[in-house]
Amino acid sequence: APPDMRGTVVTINGLLICFGQFSAGMVDGVLNGLSPSEGWRGMLGLAAIPSIIMFIGFRFMPESPRWLVMQGRDDEALIVLKKIRESNREANDE
């Protein structure tokens, strides 16, 4: 994230983690209420869905520009930066 947005991104990340934990607890309670002996299986099954979505999403993410530069692949790093920054000037400055 650009430097002026990093604090906001970290705050939103923390809030989403708390919301996810709360939601998971509520869903677990509902599943346990519906079927006390089998509710844990549903919870494990539901937990696999975000993991699968993240795995698929990571396959389409570009490499980190920092990692590319460390590997000596500066041209590829600039291409990635141009995709994620608002202007080519911001990408070239970084």
Protein Blocks (a to p, Z undefined) as FASTA:
>chain_A
ZZklmmmmmmmmmmmmmmmmmmmmmmmmmmmmmmmmlmmmmmmmmmmmmmmmmmmmmmmp
ccdfklmmmnopamlmmmmmmmmpmbfklmmmZZ
